[in-house]
C-alpha cells in the first residue's frame, strides 16, 4: 500500500512539472558543435552520425526529462552550465570539461532541447 501511495504521489508531481523552455540558441550550430566536440564518442545522440558511445547516457528524449546529470533540474540555464563544466554538478563526474564556450553551450543545449 505504501508503495502504491508513493508511486501515486510521484506520478502527480511529475505530471505537474513544467516542460523545460528552449534556450535562445542556434540548434543547427549546436548539432555541428556536438559533432565537433565528439560527444557521440560517449553518448547516443539522435540525428548525429558517428560512433554510438555507451559511456554516458543516451540523450534520446533529454528535453522531456525532469532532471539531467542524475540530480539537476532540467532547465536551459542548468543544461548550459552543465555542458560548460560537468564537474560543478559532481566533482567525480567522468564527463570531461571540454572548454565549451558559453555561446557554444547555449547552441548545444538548443539542439538537445529538440530531442523530445
N, CA, C and O atoms as a printed pandas DataFrame, in Angstrom:
     atom_number atom_name residue_name chain_id  residue_number  x_coord  y_coord  z_coord
0              1         N          UNK        A               1    0.814   -1.187    0.000
1              2        CA          UNK        A               1    0.000    0.000    0.000
2              3         C          UNK        A               1    0.862    1.257    0.000
3              4         O          UNK        A               1    0.573    2.218   -0.714
4              5         N          UNK        A               2    1.938    1.244    0.816
5              6        CA          UNK        A               2    2.836    2.402    0.866
6              7         C          UNK        A               2    3.481    2.632   -0.499
7              8         O          UNK        A               2    3.638    3.771   -0.937
8              9         N          UNK        A               3    3.852    1.543   -1.161
9             10        CA          UNK        A               3    4.478    1.659   -2.471
10            11         C          UNK        A               3    3.514    2.294   -3.468
11            12         O          UNK        A               3    3.916    3.153   -4.253
12            13         N          UNK        A               4    2.252    1.884   -3.447
13            14        CA          UNK        A               4    1.247    2.454   -4.346
14            15         C          UNK        A               4    1.073    3.943   -4.076
15            16         O          UNK        A               4    1.005    4.739   -5.012
16            17         N          UNK        A               5    1.002    4.324   -2.808
17            18        CA          UNK        A               5    0.832    5.732   -2.445
18            19         C          UNK        A               5    2.031    6.553   -2.911
19            20         O          UNK        A               5    1.866    7.649   -3.446
20            21         N          UNK        A               6    3.222    6.029   -2.710
21            22        CA          UNK        A               6    4.436    6.714   -3.143
22            23         C          UNK        A               6    4.452    6.887   -4.657
23            24         O          UNK        A               6    4.813    7.956   -5.148
24            25         N          UNK        A               7    4.070    5.857   -5.401
25            26        CA          UNK        A               7    4.025    5.947   -6.859
26            27         C          UNK        A               7    2.975    6.958   -7.309
27            28         O          UNK        A               7    3.202    7.695   -8.268
28            29         N          UNK        A               8    1.833    7.002   -6.630
29            30        CA          UNK        A               8    0.789    7.959   -6.987
30            31         C          UNK        A               8    1.255    9.385   -6.762
31            32         O          UNK        A               8    1.014   10.252   -7.602
32            33         N          UNK        A               9    1.922    9.645   -5.635
33            34        CA          UNK        A               9    2.443   10.983   -5.349
34            35         C          UNK        A               9    3.492   11.367   -6.386
35            36         O          UNK        A               9    3.493   12.497   -6.874
36            37         N          UNK        A              10    4.378   10.449   -6.725
37            38        CA          UNK        A              10    5.404   10.716   -7.725
38            39         C          UNK        A              10    4.773   11.020   -9.079
39            40         O          UNK        A              10    5.207   11.946   -9.766
40            41         N          UNK        A              11    3.763   10.261   -9.471
41            42        CA          UNK        A              11    3.110   10.482  -10.761
42            43         C          UNK        A              11    2.443   11.850  -10.814
43            44         O          UNK        A              11    2.508   12.534  -11.836
44            45         N          UNK        A              12    1.809   12.250   -9.729
45            46        CA          UNK        A              12    1.169   13.564   -9.687
46            47         C          UNK        A              12    2.220   14.666   -9.772
47            48         O          UNK        A              12    2.045   15.633  -10.513
48            49         N          UNK        A              13    3.301   14.528   -9.023
49            50        CA          UNK        A              13    4.365   15.538   -9.040
50            51         C          UNK        A              13    4.975   15.655  -10.423
51            52         O          UNK        A              13    5.248   16.763  -10.886
52            53         N          UNK        A              14    5.193   14.533  -11.087
53            54        CA          UNK        A              14    5.784   14.566  -12.430
54            55         C          UNK        A              14    4.831   15.182  -13.439
55            56         O          UNK        A              14    5.262   15.893  -14.346
56            57         N          UNK        A              15    3.546   14.918  -13.292
57            58        CA          UNK        A              15    2.590   15.450  -14.258
58            59         C          UNK        A              15    2.451   16.960  -14.135
59            60         O          UNK        A              15    2.070   17.621  -15.101
60            61         N          UNK        A              16    2.750   17.516  -12.972
61            62        CA          UNK        A              16    2.645   18.960  -12.767
62            63         C          UNK        A              16    3.912   19.694  -13.163
63            64         O          UNK        A              16    3.907   20.920  -13.269
64            65         N          UNK        A              17    4.995   18.966  -13.384
65            66        CA          UNK        A              17    6.256   19.618  -13.737
66            67         C          UNK        A              17    6.123   20.284  -15.098
67            68         O          UNK        A              17    5.615   19.687  -16.047
68            69         N          UNK        A              18    6.582   21.521  -15.183
69            70        CA          UNK        A              18    6.539   22.226  -16.450
70            71         C          UNK        A              18    7.613   21.697  -17.378
71            72         O          UNK        A              18    8.680   21.265  -16.942
72            73         N          UNK        A              19    7.317   21.737  -18.650
73            74        CA          UNK        A              19    8.313   21.337  -19.642
74            75         C          UNK        A              19    9.396   22.403  -19.687
75            76         O          UNK        A              19    9.099   23.589  -19.548
76            77         N          UNK        A              20   10.653   21.997  -19.879
77            78        CA          UNK        A              20   11.715   22.991  -19.930
78            79         C          UNK        A              20   11.550   23.920  -21.132
79            80         O          UNK        A              20   11.063   23.512  -22.186
80            81         N          UNK        A              21   11.956   25.147  -20.959
81            82        CA          UNK        A              21   11.944   26.103  -22.053
82            83         C          UNK        A              21   13.122   25.833  -22.971
83            84         O          UNK        A              21   14.113   25.229  -22.560
84            85         N          UNK        A              22   13.016   26.271  -24.187
85            86        CA          UNK        A              22   14.113   26.125  -25.130
86            87         C          UNK        A              22   15.042   27.322  -24.990
87            88         O          UNK        A              22   14.584   28.464  -25.008
88            89         N          UNK        A              23   16.343   27.074  -24.851
89            90        CA          UNK        A              23   17.270   28.202  -24.762
90            91         C          UNK        A              23   17.334   28.946  -26.089
91            92         O          UNK        A              23   17.125   28.361  -27.152
92            93         N          UNK        A              24   17.621   30.227  -26.017
93            94        CA          UNK        A              24   17.743   31.044  -27.228
94            95         C          UNK        A              24   19.103   30.760  -27.848
95            96         O          UNK        A              24   20.073   31.479  -27.609
96            97         N          UNK        A              25   19.156   29.722  -28.629
97            98        CA          UNK        A              25   20.397   29.336  -29.288
98            99         C          UNK        A              25   20.101   28.807  -30.674
99           100         O          UNK        A              25   18.945   28.677  -31.075
100          101         N          UNK        A              26   21.159   28.506  -31.394
101          102        CA          UNK        A              26   21.064   28.003  -32.760
102          103         C          UNK        A              26   21.224   26.479  -32.732
103          104         O          UNK        A              26   22.337   25.965  -32.620
104          105         N          UNK        A              27   20.099   25.764  -32.837
105          106        CA          UNK        A              27   20.126   24.305  -32.752
106          107         C          UNK        A              27   20.961   23.678  -33.863
107          108         O          UNK        A              27   21.645   22.683  -33.625
108          109         N          UNK        A              28   20.919   24.234  -35.061
109          110        CA          UNK        A              28   21.723   23.676  -36.163
110          111         C          UNK        A              28   23.208   23.806  -35.866
111          112         O          UNK        A              28   23.977   22.875  -36.106
112          113         N          UNK        A              29   23.613   24.960  -35.343
113          114        CA          UNK        A              29   25.018   25.135  -34.963
114          115         C          UNK        A              29   25.361   24.214  -33.797
115          116         O          UNK        A              29   26.460   23.664  -33.737
116          117         N          UNK        A              30   24.417   24.048  -32.873
117          118        CA          UNK        A              30   24.636   23.144  -31.753
118          119         C          UNK        A              30   24.896   21.719  -32.204
119          120         O          UNK        A              30   25.752   21.031  -31.648
120          121         N          UNK        A              31   24.161   21.278  -33.209
121          122        CA          UNK        A              31   24.365   19.933  -33.758
122          123         C          UNK        A              31   25.770   19.807  -34.336
123          124         O          UNK        A              31   26.428   18.783  -34.152
124          125         N          UNK        A              32   26.231   20.838  -35.031
125          126        CA          UNK        A              32   27.597   20.840  -35.574
126          127         C          UNK        A              32   28.634   20.798  -34.453
127          128         O          UNK        A              32   29.641   20.097  -34.553
128          129         N          UNK        A              33   28.377   21.554  -33.385
129          130        CA          UNK        A              33   29.311   21.583  -32.260
130          131         C          UNK        A              33   29.368   20.238  -31.541
131          132         O          UNK        A              33   30.437   19.813  -31.104
132          133         N          UNK        A              34   28.231   19.574  -31.418
133          134        CA          UNK        A              34   28.208   18.243  -30.802
134          135         C          UNK        A              34   29.107   17.304  -31.593
135          136         O          UNK        A              34   29.854   16.513  -31.017
136          137         N          UNK        A              35   29.031   17.395  -32.903
137          138        CA          UNK        A              35   29.896   16.591  -33.761
138          139         C          UNK        A              35   31.360   17.005  -33.595
139          140         O          UNK        A              35   32.242   16.155  -33.472
140          141         N          UNK        A              36   31.607   18.304  -33.592
141          142        CA          UNK        A              36   32.972   18.834  -33.465
142          143         C          UNK        A              36   33.616   18.411  -32.144
143          144         O          UNK        A              36   34.784   18.024  -32.123
144          145         N          UNK        A              37   32.876   18.480  -31.061
145          146        CA          UNK        A              37   33.428   18.111  -29.753
146          147         C          UNK        A              37   33.459   16.599  -29.531
147          148         O          UNK        A              37   33.992   16.144  -28.519
148          149         N          UNK        A              38   32.909   15.825  -30.437
149          150        CA          UNK        A              38   32.969   14.371  -30.345
150          151         C          UNK        A              38   32.074   13.769  -29.270
151          152         O          UNK        A              38   32.408   12.743  -28.679
152          153         N          UNK        A              39   30.954   14.400  -29.023
153          154        CA          UNK        A              39   30.055   13.943  -27.956
154          155         C          UNK        A              39   29.524   12.533  -28.199
155          156         O          UNK        A              39   29.206   11.817  -27.250
156          157         N          UNK        A              40   29.425   12.129  -29.479
157          158        CA          UNK        A              40   28.906   10.788  -29.786
158          159         C          UNK        A              40   29.898    9.686  -29.410
159          160         O          UNK        A              40   29.551    8.505  -29.447
160          161         N          UNK        A              41   31.114   10.056  -29.055
161          162        CA          UNK        A              41   32.061    9.047  -28.580
162          163         C          UNK        A              41   31.582    8.444  -27.257
163          164         O          UNK        A              41   31.909    7.302  -26.935
164          165         N          UNK        A              42   30.811    9.216  -26.500
165          166        CA          UNK        A              42   30.321    8.745  -25.202
166          167         C          UNK        A              42   28.801    8.624  -25.115
167          168         O          UNK        A              42   28.291    7.873  -24.284
168          169         N          UNK        A              43   28.074    9.350  -25.957
169          170        CA          UNK        A              43   26.613    9.382  -25.884
170          171         C          UNK        A              43   25.979    8.944  -27.200
171          172         O          UNK        A              43   26.525    9.195  -28.274
172          173         N          UNK        A              44   24.837    8.297  -27.110
173          174        CA          UNK        A              44   23.976    8.084  -28.273
174          175         C          UNK        A              44   23.132    9.341  -28.389
175          176         O          UNK        A              44   22.390    9.691  -27.471
176          177         N          UNK        A              45   23.252   10.024  -29.539
177          178        CA          UNK        A              45   22.539   11.285  -29.742
178          179         C          UNK        A              45   21.790   11.200  -31.059
179          180         O          UNK        A              45   22.410   11.138  -32.121
180          181         N          UNK        A              46   20.461   11.195  -31.004
181          182        CA          UNK        A              46   19.674   11.121  -32.234
182          183         C          UNK        A              46   20.019   12.253  -33.196
183          184         O          UNK        A              46   20.259   13.392  -32.796
184          185         N          UNK        A              47   20.035   11.893  -34.483
185          186        CA          UNK        A              47   20.280   12.890  -35.518
186          187         C          UNK        A              47   21.735   13.084  -35.860
187          188         O          UNK        A              47   22.065   13.885  -36.735
188          189         N          UNK        A              48   22.617   12.364  -35.182
189          190        CA          UNK        A              48   24.050   12.507  -35.448
190          191         C          UNK        A              48   24.650   11.179  -35.871
191          192         O          UNK        A              48   24.339   10.127  -35.314
192          193         N          UNK        A              49   25.504   11.255  -36.856
193          194        CA          UNK        A              49   26.237   10.082  -37.326
194          195         C          UNK        A              49   27.467    9.888  -36.448
195          196         O          UNK        A              49   27.759   10.706  -35.576
196          197         N          UNK        A              50   28.173    8.807  -36.689
197          198        CA          UNK        A              50   29.415    8.567  -35.963
198          199         C          UNK        A              50   29.253    7.485  -34.931
199          200         O          UNK        A              50   28.276    6.735  -34.939
200          201         N          UNK        A              51   30.236    7.410  -34.028
201          202        CA          UNK        A              51   30.172    6.361  -33.010
202          203         C          UNK        A              51   28.925    6.526  -32.149
203          204         O          UNK        A              51   28.378    7.621  -32.023
204          205         N          UNK        A              52   28.504    5.451  -31.580
205          206        CA          UNK        A              52   27.347    5.459  -30.685
206          207         C          UNK        A              52   27.848    5.036  -29.306
207          208         O          UNK        A              52   27.671    3.893  -28.884
208          209         N          UNK        A              53   28.474    5.982  -28.620
209          210        CA          UNK        A              53   29.107    5.702  -27.338
210          211         C          UNK        A              53   28.141    5.219  -26.277
211          212         O          UNK        A              53   26.960    5.567  -26.278
212          213         N          UNK        A              54   28.658    4.425  -25.391
213          214        CA          UNK        A              54   27.851    3.853  -24.318
214          215         C          UNK        A              54   28.395    4.237  -22.937
215          216         O          UNK        A              54   27.929    3.710  -21.927
216          217         N          UNK        A              55   29.366    5.141  -22.881
217          218        CA          UNK        A              55   29.941    5.548  -21.597
218          219         C          UNK        A              55   28.969    6.457  -20.849
219          220         O          UNK        A              55   28.686    6.246  -19.669
220          221         N          UNK        A              56   28.465    7.466  -21.548
221          222        CA          UNK        A              56   27.486    8.378  -20.966
222          223         C          UNK        A              56   26.084    7.917  -21.319
223          224         O          UNK        A              56   25.912    7.006  -22.128
224          225         N          UNK        A              57   25.089    8.537  -20.721
225          226        CA          UNK        A              57   23.712    8.127  -21.016
226          227         C          UNK        A              57   23.298    8.502  -22.434
227          228         O          UNK        A              57   23.799    9.468  -23.010
228          229         N          UNK        A              58   22.386    7.728  -22.976
229          230        CA          UNK        A              58   21.782    8.077  -24.261
230          231         C          UNK        A              58   20.988    9.360  -24.061
231          232         O          UNK        A              58   20.378    9.556  -23.009
232          233         N          UNK        A              59   20.991   10.229  -25.058
233          234        CA          UNK        A              59   20.347   11.527  -24.912
234          235         C          UNK        A              59   19.021   11.633  -25.658
235          236         O          UNK        A              59   18.506   12.732  -25.867
236          237         N          UNK        A              60   18.464   10.476  -26.062
237          238        CA          UNK        A              60   17.117   10.496  -26.630
238          239         C          UNK        A              60   16.164   11.073  -25.580
239          240         O          UNK        A              60   16.260   10.742  -24.398
240          241         N          UNK        A              61   15.269   11.914  -26.006
241          242        CA          UNK        A              61   14.229   12.487  -25.149
242          243         C          UNK        A              61   14.780   13.307  -23.984
243          244         O          UNK        A              61   14.084   13.493  -22.985
244          245         N          UNK        A              62   16.004   13.796  -24.090
245          246        CA          UNK        A              62   16.587   14.569  -22.986
246          247         C          UNK        A              62   15.769   15.825  -22.689
247          248         O          UNK        A              62   15.727   16.276  -21.545
248          249         N          UNK        A              63   15.127   16.386  -23.694
249          250        CA          UNK        A              63   14.319   17.599  -23.476
250          251         C          UNK        A              63   13.094   17.324  -22.614
251          252         O          UNK        A              63   12.558   18.241  -21.992
252          253         N          UNK        A              64   12.650   16.084  -22.570
253          254        CA          UNK        A              64   11.452   15.729  -21.804
254          255         C          UNK        A              64   11.761   15.231  -20.395
255          256         O          UNK        A              64   10.848   14.969  -19.612
256          257         N          UNK        A              65   13.029   15.102  -20.076
257          258        CA          UNK        A              65   13.398   14.572  -18.759
258          259         C          UNK        A              65   13.303   15.662  -17.696
259          260         O          UNK        A              65   13.662   16.811  -17.950
260          261         N          UNK        A              66   12.825   15.305  -16.515
261          262        CA          UNK        A              66   12.725   16.310  -15.451
262          263         C          UNK        A              66   14.073   16.693  -14.858
263          264         O          UNK        A              66   14.232   17.797  -14.338
264          265         N          UNK        A              67   15.055   15.776  -14.934
265          266        CA          UNK        A              67   16.380   16.062  -14.395
266          267         C          UNK        A              67   17.448   15.673  -15.403
267          268         O          UNK        A              67   17.216   14.854  -16.293
268          269         N          UNK        A              68   18.627   16.274  -15.250
269          270        CA          UNK        A              68   19.810   15.903  -16.037
270          271         C          UNK        A              68   20.930   15.593  -15.058
271          272         O          UNK        A              68   20.896   16.024  -13.905
272          273         N          UNK        A              69   21.900   14.858  -15.513
273          274        CA          UNK        A              69   23.076   14.523  -14.701
274          275         C          UNK        A              69   22.682   13.939  -13.348
275          276         O          UNK        A              69   23.298   14.255  -12.331
276          277         N          UNK        A              70   21.690   13.115  -13.334
277          278        CA          UNK        A              70   21.151   12.355  -12.200
278          279         C          UNK        A              70   20.517   13.173  -11.082
279          280         O          UNK        A              70   19.846   12.596  -10.226
280          281         N          UNK        A              71   20.701   14.508  -11.050
281          282        CA          UNK        A              71   20.128   15.233   -9.917
282          283         C          UNK        A              71   19.822   16.713  -10.170
283          284         O          UNK        A              71   19.350   17.396   -9.261
284          285         N          UNK        A              72   20.073   17.219  -11.358
285          286        CA          UNK        A              72   19.911   18.644  -11.627
286          287         C          UNK        A              72   18.583   18.876  -12.349
287          288         O          UNK        A              72   18.302   18.201  -13.340
288          289         N          UNK        A              73   17.761   19.816  -11.874
289          290        CA          UNK        A              73   16.528   20.124  -12.607
290          291         C          UNK        A              73   16.844   20.522  -14.050
291          292         O          UNK        A              73   17.775   21.284  -14.310
292          293         N          UNK        A              74   16.060   19.997  -14.966
293          294        CA          UNK        A              74   16.290   20.223  -16.391
294          295         C          UNK        A              74   15.733   21.586  -16.797
295          296         O          UNK        A              74   14.560   21.724  -17.144
296          297         N          UNK        A              75   16.607   22.581  -16.742
297          298        CA          UNK        A              75   16.270   23.923  -17.217
298          299         C          UNK        A              75   17.344   24.338  -18.216
299          300         O          UNK        A              75   18.452   23.802  -18.182
300          301         N          UNK        A              76   17.039   25.275  -19.098
301          302        CA          UNK        A              76   18.072   25.718  -20.042
302          303         C          UNK        A              76   19.332   26.221  -19.335
303          304         O          UNK        A              76   20.444   25.911  -19.761
304          305         N          UNK        A              77   19.167   26.990  -18.267
305          306        CA          UNK        A              77   20.341   27.513  -17.559
306          307         C          UNK        A              77   21.194   26.392  -16.979
307          308         O          UNK        A              77   22.422   26.433  -17.064
308          309         N          UNK        A              78   20.544   25.390  -16.389
309          310        CA          UNK        A              78   21.289   24.266  -15.820
310          311         C          UNK        A              78   21.974   23.438  -16.901
311          312         O          UNK        A              78   23.114   23.007  -16.730
312          313         N          UNK        A              79   21.277   23.217  -18.014
313          314        CA          UNK        A              79   21.857   22.454  -19.109
314          315         C          UNK        A              79   23.105   23.156  -19.648
315          316         O          UNK        A              79   24.141   22.525  -19.858
316          317         N          UNK        A              80   22.994   24.459  -19.866
317          318        CA          UNK        A              80   24.114   25.234  -20.400
318          319         C          UNK        A              80   25.290   25.186  -19.423
319          320         O          UNK        A              80   26.429   24.962  -19.834
320          321         N          UNK        A              81   25.020   25.393  -18.143
321          322        CA          UNK        A              81   26.088   25.368  -17.135
322          323         C          UNK        A              81   26.735   23.990  -17.067
323          324         O          UNK        A              81   27.955   23.883  -16.941
324          325         N          UNK        A              82   25.931   22.941  -17.148
325          326        CA          UNK        A              82   26.455   21.581  -17.085
326          327         C          UNK        A              82   27.341   21.265  -18.289
327          328         O          UNK        A              82   28.394   20.646  -18.140
328          329         N          UNK        A              83   26.921   21.683  -19.464
329          330        CA          UNK        A              83   27.731   21.447  -20.667
330          331         C          UNK        A              83   29.079   22.140  -20.538
331          332         O          UNK        A              83   30.098   21.599  -20.967
332          333         N          UNK        A              84   29.095   23.327  -19.952
333          334        CA          UNK        A              84   30.345   24.072  -19.799
334          335         C          UNK        A              84   31.255   23.473  -18.732
335          336         O          UNK        A              84   32.474   23.456  -18.902
336          337         N          UNK        A              85   30.686   22.985  -17.643
337          338        CA          UNK        A              85   31.511   22.469  -16.556
338          339         C          UNK        A              85   30.790   21.348  -15.821
339          340         O          UNK        A              85   30.139   21.595  -14.806
340          341         N          UNK        A              86   30.897   20.123  -16.318
341          342        CA          UNK        A              86   30.187   18.992  -15.714
342          343         C          UNK        A              86   30.574   18.725  -14.257
343          344         O          UNK        A              86   29.779   18.165  -13.501
344          345         N          UNK        A              87   31.778   19.119  -13.858
345          346        CA          UNK        A              87   32.229   18.850  -12.501
346          347         C          UNK        A              87   31.536   19.737  -11.463
347          348         O          UNK        A              87   31.617   19.449  -10.269
348          349         N          UNK        A              88   30.861   20.803  -11.884
349          350        CA          UNK        A              88   30.103   21.606  -10.928
350          351         C          UNK        A              88   28.989   20.786  -10.303
351          352         O          UNK        A              88   28.680   20.950   -9.122
352          353         N          UNK        A              89   28.390   19.912  -11.082
353          354        CA          UNK        A              89   27.304   19.061  -10.579
354          355         C          UNK        A              89   27.844   17.979   -9.663
355          356         O          UNK        A              89   27.233   17.645   -8.648
356          357         N          UNK        A              90   28.985   17.439  -10.028
357          358        CA          UNK        A              90   29.586   16.355   -9.265
358          359         C          UNK        A              90   31.083   16.346   -9.569
359          360         O          UNK        A              90   31.474   16.056  -10.700
360          361         N          UNK        A              91   31.923   16.656   -8.587
361          362        CA          UNK        A              91   33.366   16.711   -8.844
362          363         C          UNK        A              91   33.958   15.403   -9.380
363          364         O          UNK        A              91   34.999   15.422  -10.038
364          365         N          UNK        A              92   33.306   14.270   -9.106
365          366        CA          UNK        A              92   33.793   12.978   -9.616
366          367         C          UNK        A              92   33.172   12.606  -10.956
367          368         O          UNK        A              92   33.367   11.490  -11.438
368          369         N          UNK        A              93   32.448   13.503  -11.547
369          370        CA          UNK        A              93   31.805   13.257  -12.832
370          371         C          UNK        A              93   32.864   12.864  -13.865
371          372         O          UNK        A              93   33.918   13.494  -13.946
372          373         N          UNK        A              94   32.586   11.832  -14.647
373          374        CA          UNK        A              94   33.552   11.387  -15.651
374          375         C          UNK        A              94   33.413   12.128  -16.970
375          376         O          UNK        A              94   34.266   11.991  -17.848
376          377         N          UNK        A              95   32.343   12.920  -17.125
377          378        CA          UNK        A              95   32.221   13.707  -18.348
378          379         C          UNK        A              95   33.314   14.771  -18.329
379          380         O          UNK        A              95   33.405   15.549  -17.380
380          381         N          UNK        A              96   34.147   14.811  -19.375
381          382        CA          UNK        A              96   35.251   15.767  -19.356
382          383         C          UNK        A              96   34.789   17.205  -19.572
383          384         O          UNK        A              96   33.796   17.460  -20.253
384          385         N          UNK        A              97   35.521   18.125  -18.985
385          386        CA          UNK        A              97   35.311   19.540  -19.254
386          387         C          UNK        A              97   36.059   19.832  -20.550
387          388         O          UNK        A              97   37.290   19.826  -20.573
388          389         N          UNK        A              98   35.332   20.083  -21.610
389          390        CA          UNK        A              98   35.922   20.260  -22.934
390          391         C          UNK        A              98   36.214   21.719  -23.277
391          392         O          UNK        A              98   36.624   22.026  -24.396
392          393         N          UNK        A              99   36.004   22.611  -22.321
393          394        CA          UNK        A              99   36.250   24.019  -22.588
394          395         C          UNK        A              99   35.215   24.646  -23.507
395          396         O          UNK        A              99   35.532   25.553  -24.276
396          397         N          UNK        A             100   33.992   24.172  -23.431
397          398        CA          UNK        A             100   32.915   24.700  -24.271
398          399         C          UNK        A             100   32.617   26.132  -23.830
399          400         O          UNK        A             100   32.408   26.396  -22.646
400          401         N          UNK        A             101   32.601   27.046  -24.788
401          402        CA          UNK        A             101   32.332   28.459  -24.505
402          403         C          UNK        A             101   30.846   28.658  -24.247
403          404         O          UNK        A             101   30.032   27.846  -24.687
404          405         N          UNK        A             102   30.473   29.741  -23.532
405          406        CA          UNK        A             102   29.059   29.969  -23.199
406          407         C          UNK        A             102   28.126   29.978  -24.413
407          408         O          UNK        A             102   27.055   29.373  -24.362
408          409         N          UNK        A             103   28.503   30.642  -25.486
409          410        CA          UNK        A             103   27.626   30.682  -26.666
410          411         C          UNK        A             103   27.526   29.314  -27.326
411          412         O          UNK        A             103   26.479   28.966  -27.873
412          413         N          UNK        A             104   28.601   28.537  -27.282
413          414        CA          UNK        A             104   28.575   27.181  -27.829
414          415         C          UNK        A             104   27.664   26.288  -26.976
415          416         O          UNK        A             104   26.879   25.503  -27.508
416          417         N          UNK        A             105   27.776   26.417  -25.653
417          418        CA          UNK        A             105   26.936   25.620  -24.756
418          419         C          UNK        A             105   25.460   25.946  -24.976
419          420         O          UNK        A             105   24.614   25.052  -24.928
420          421         N          UNK        A             106   25.149   27.208  -25.214
421          422        CA          UNK        A             106   23.769   27.618  -25.483
422          423         C          UNK        A             106   23.263   26.950  -26.761
423          424         O          UNK        A             106   22.130   26.471  -26.805
424          425         N          UNK        A             107   24.103   26.917  -27.807
425          426        CA          UNK        A             107   23.698   26.295  -29.066
426          427         C          UNK        A             107   23.566   24.776  -28.921
427          428         O          UNK        A             107   22.643   24.178  -29.475
428          429         N          UNK        A             108   24.471   24.162  -28.190
429          430        CA          UNK        A             108   24.389   22.711  -27.949
430          431         C          UNK        A             108   23.100   22.401  -27.182
431          432         O          UNK        A             108   22.383   21.462  -27.527
432          433         N          UNK        A             109   22.811   23.177  -26.160
433          434        CA          UNK        A             109   21.578   22.974  -25.396
434          435         C          UNK        A             109   20.360   23.160  -26.291
435          436         O          UNK        A             109   19.383   22.421  -26.169
436          437         N          UNK        A             110   20.409   24.135  -27.183
437          438        CA          UNK        A             110   19.284   24.357  -28.111
438          439         C          UNK        A             110   19.034   23.102  -28.934
439          440         O          UNK        A             110   17.880   22.733  -29.149
440          441         N          UNK        A             111   20.092   22.435  -29.400
441          442        CA          UNK        A             111   19.900   21.186  -30.159
442          443         C          UNK        A             111   19.336   20.102  -29.237
443          444         O          UNK        A             111   18.395   19.399  -29.607
444          445         N          UNK        A             112   19.911   19.967  -28.035
445          446        CA          UNK        A             112   19.447   18.908  -27.133
446          447         C          UNK        A             112   17.977   19.087  -26.769
447          448         O          UNK        A             112   17.269   18.107  -26.539
448          449         N          UNK        A             113   17.518   20.332  -26.716
449          450        CA          UNK        A             113   16.107   20.572  -26.412
450          451         C          UNK        A             113   15.190   20.285  -27.606
451          452         O          UNK        A             113   13.969   20.381  -27.477
452          453         N          UNK        A             114   15.748   19.943  -28.743
453          454        CA          UNK        A             114   14.912   19.460  -29.855
454          455         C          UNK        A             114   14.621   17.976  -29.701
455          456         O          UNK        A             114   13.761   17.438  -30.399
456          457         N          UNK        A             115   15.323   17.311  -28.801
457          458        CA          UNK        A             115   15.192   15.863  -28.609
458          459         C          UNK        A             115   14.107   15.560  -27.585
459          460         O          UNK        A             115   14.387   15.227  -26.433
460          461         N          UNK        A             116   12.869   15.684  -28.031
461          462        CA          UNK        A             116   11.736   15.460  -27.151
462          463         C          UNK        A             116   11.304   14.048  -27.267
463          464         O          UNK        A             116   10.351   13.638  -26.603
